[in-house]
Amino acid sequence: MINAPGMSALAPSRGPTAVVFAYSDVGVRCLRVLLDAGVRVPLVITHSDDPSETRWFGSVAELAADHGLTCVAPDNPNSPEFLAFASKLVGRPDLLFSFYYRRMLSSPWLTLPASGAFNMHGSLLPKYRGRAPVNWAVIHGERETGATLHAMNERPDNGGIVDQCAVPILGDDTARDVFNKVVVAAEVVLARSLPALIDGSAVLTPQDFSRGSYFGARRPQDGRIPIDATVLQIHDLVRALAPPFPGAFLMTGSRRVFIERTRHAAPPSGVPNGQLRLWSDGAALWLMSADGGALQVLAARIEGEIALLDATGFQRRFEGGCIHAGA
């Protein structure tokens, strides 16, 4: 166990107690909602930041420290040793919440709270159950997503729905743009659901799993743009993987050329089409798709380089001012 400060200076006994598992901006904002509502939080469980991952979101640990809360980051929250530590510290809390915590919780955790365990998920369940729901929604060209608060059981994103809130996805929104909206939606859902969870009047709606699917985690190598992708599929993939995410890319030799931002535009005459390729006319970069569509590339870079790649630099570096997919 790491990052375990001393016992928290709890507020006077004036409200229900909740154990909170939290990470990222959703974790920060939802923990703030609980504290604002007078919920006592004797224990916060979070993650240690991965040194290989650029943290672009708020810190649950810092928020907990600001409020004098005990905050820990165990390697395995389901270990008997950690469960014993937590049980001794908190007894039996009224509620348990998971706000973008990255580990599944075992049965002893889910049965510990007197009034239930609940998770905040970044989609409109039952759609996009599982990992990276915002990225998957953008990849599939969805025009809305949202946040859903649901009861937890031992299957991921499986329990009855307490409440959900939708947000729009605009045609040029990146996954980060959408995630920022989902953070607000999560705050809205929790704030308006909390009174009923506390007094036991919340009514849960079972999920109709025929209306959604489960999605797994994404890996950096999954960002390679398929040779046969349509222009719309390419644009959606670029938006979904734009910074701070790993990025959509083409290969040139053994190096990746990352495409970080695109927009639909009519290319100048003479742009070769009908095959996935990156092409420069000297004034702009163009990404051509197999279906004959064109995207103007607003930001691109070569793997291992910080500076963005512009049209002139692209022409200097690549013979003929063109990269064929897979070349």
N, C-alpha and C positions, 0 to 999 in steps of 0.2 A: 504494500500500500504506500502511496506517495502523496505529498501535498496535503497532509492532514494537520490543520491547525488545531488549536486547543478547543475546548468546549465553547459553544456559542453563547453569547449573551442574549438569551431569548427574551422576547417581549413578555409582559405579564400574561397570565392565562386568560385570554379573552376571545379565543376563536379555535377552530379546529386545527389539527396538526396534519402535516403532509410531508412525506418523504419525496424528494424531487430528484429525478435523474434528468440531467439537462446538458445540452451543448449547443453551440452556434447561436445565431441571432434569435431563432425561435426560442431556444432555452433561456436566453437573457430576458426577452420581452415577457415570456410567460411566467418566469419567476417573479418579475416585477409585478405582474398582475396579482399573483398570490399574496405577495407582501403588502401591496396596496389594499387588498381586501381584508387584511388582518389575519390571514392564515399563518400559523406558526410553523416554521420549517426547521426542525431540529437537525436535519441532515440533508446535504446536497451532494449528489454523486455526479461527477463529470469525467471528462477524459483529459489526459495530458496531451498537450499539443504535439503533433508529429513533426519533428524537425525537418522532414522531407516535404512537408505540406505547407504552402504559404497560407497563413491565417488571415483571411480577409473579413472575418466576422467577429462579433463581440465575444468577450470572455465571461463565461459563467463563474469561473473561479474568482475573477476580479470583483464581480458584482456581489458574490457571497462574502468576500472579505470586507467589502464596503459596509455590509450590513451585520458583520460579526457572526456570520453563520459558519458552522462546521462544514467544511467542504473537502471531500476526498476524491482521489482518482485511482481506484483499485485496478490492478491488471485484470482481475476476474471478479466481477461483482457477485457472481453466483457461487463462489467458493464457500465451504462451510465456515472457514475462519472469518471471512468478511461478514457473512450473514450473522454469525454470533456477535461480532462487534457491533453491527447495526442494531440488532435486536436489543442488546444491552443498553445502547444509547437512546433509542427511540421508543422502546416498548412496542405497543401496538398503535400505530398512527391511524387517524381517521381515513386518510386518503393517500394514494401513491400516484405520482404523475411521471410520465416520461415525455420529455420535450426534445426531440431530435437527438436522443441518446442513441449511440450506434450499436449497442449490444442487446440481444434478446435477454429477457429476464426469466428466471426459472420459477417454477410453481411456488416455492416458499415465499418469494417476493410478492407474487400476484395474490396470494391468499393472506398475506400479512395485514393489509389495511382493513379496518372494520367496514368501511363504506365503498370499497372498490378501488381498482387500479385502472388508470386511464392514460392513453397515449394521444399525442398530437401528431397527425400525419399530414404531409405536404401535398395532398391531392384531394379530389372529391371522391372519396371512397364510394363504391368499390373499385373505381378506376385507379390504375397505377398503384396497386399494392406493391410493397417491397421497397427496393433501394432506388435512390436517385429519382424520385417521382417528378420533380420539376424538369430535370433534363430530359427525361423520357417524354413528358408531355410536349415540350418544345420540339423534340425530334419528330414526333408524330403530327406536328402541325395543328395541335389543339388550339382553339380560340378562347378557352377558359380553363382554369384549374382552381385550386383553393386550398383550404385547410379543413381537416376533419378531426374532431375529438371523438374517440371511441373507447369502449371498454377493452381491456387487455385480456387475452388468454394466451395459451402456449403456442399458438400459431400466429405468424406475423400479420398485423393489420386485419384481424379476423373478427373482432368483437363487434357488438352492437354500437350503432352510431348515436352519440349524444347530440351533436350539432355540427354543422359545417357552414362555411362561408365561401362563396365563389369570388374570383377575381378575373378580369379579362387578360388575355394574352394578345398583344398587338402584333402585327405582321413583322415588325423589325425588332421586337423585344428580344433581348438575350436572356439566357437562363438566370443570370444575376438580376436583371430587371424584374423578372417574374418572381424570383425568390424574395426580393424585397417586398413585393405585394403580398406574398404568402405569409410573411412575418406579420404584417398588419392584420391579415385575415385570422391568423392564429390567435392574436391578441384579442380580437373581437369575439371570436368563438369562446375562448376561455372566460373572458369577463362576463359574458351574458349567460354562460352555462354554470358558473361557479355557485350561485345561490341555490340552484336546484340540486347540485351535487352535495352541497353541505347539508341541506335539510331533507335529503332523501327523496325528493319529488321528481327527479329526472326520469324521463321516459326514453328508453333506448329503442332504436329502430334496427331490426336485424338487417344485415347486408344481403343484397341479392347478387351473388357472385357471378351470375350469368351476364351481368352488366359491366364487368370489368375483368382485368387480367393481372397476373403477378409479374413483376419485372425484377431482374437481378441487378447486381452492381455493375458499373461500367469501368473499363480499364482504359488507360491511355491509348493503347493500340487499337481500341475500338473506334477511334476517331478517324481512321483512314476513309477517305471519300470513295465510295464504290464507283467502279468504272461506268456502270450502267445507271447511275443515279440521275433522276430528273433534276431540272434546274430548281424546282421547289424543294425537293428533298435535300439538295445540297445547301440551299439557303437555310433550311430548318436545322440541319446538322451543324452548320457554322454557328448559328445563333445559340444552339444548345450547349456548345462546347467552347464558346468564346471566353476569354479571361474573366475570372480567375481559374476556369476549368482547363483541362489539358489541351484542348484544341483539335479542330478538324484539320486534316493534312493530306497533301499529295507527297509521293516519294520522287526524289531525283537521286539516282544512285543509291547510296546508303543513308542519305540525309532526308529529313522531313522538311517540307515547306508548309508552314502553318498558315491557314487562312482564318483570320480572326474577325473580319467584319465584311459583309457583302451587302449589296442592294440590287434590286431588280432595275435594269436600265437597258435601253436600246443601244447596242454596240455600234461603233462606226463601221462603214463598209470595209470589207476586206478581212474581217475577223473570221478565221477558220472555225467551222462548227461541225457538229455531228460526232464529236469525240471529246471525251473529258480531257481538257488541257488548260493550262494557265498561259496566257498570252499577253504581251505588251505591245501597244501601238506607239510607245514613246511618251504618251501623255497620261495613260491610265493602264491599270492592270485589269484583265478580263478573265473570268473563269467560264469556260464553255462546257456545256453538258452534253451528254450523249443524245438527248432528245432535241438538240438544236437550240436550247435556251442559252441565255447569257446573264452573267452577274458581274457588275463592276466590283472589284476588290478594293475595299477602303482601307484595309490593314492586313498586312502579311509579313511574315518573318521567316528566316531560315533557322532551323534547329541549332541551338548553341549560340545564337547571336541575339543581342538585345535590341539593336536598332531595327526599325521597321524597314521593309523592302519596298522601295517605290518603283515606278515604271522604268525610269532611266537606269537605276541600279540593276534592275532585273535584266534589262537588255544587255548591259555590260557583262553580266555574270553568266548568262545562258545564251548559247549560240542560237541565232535565229529568233531570240526573244520569245521562246516558247518551251514549255514543259509538257510532254505527253504523260498522262497518268501511268505510273508504274515504270517510267523511263529511268 
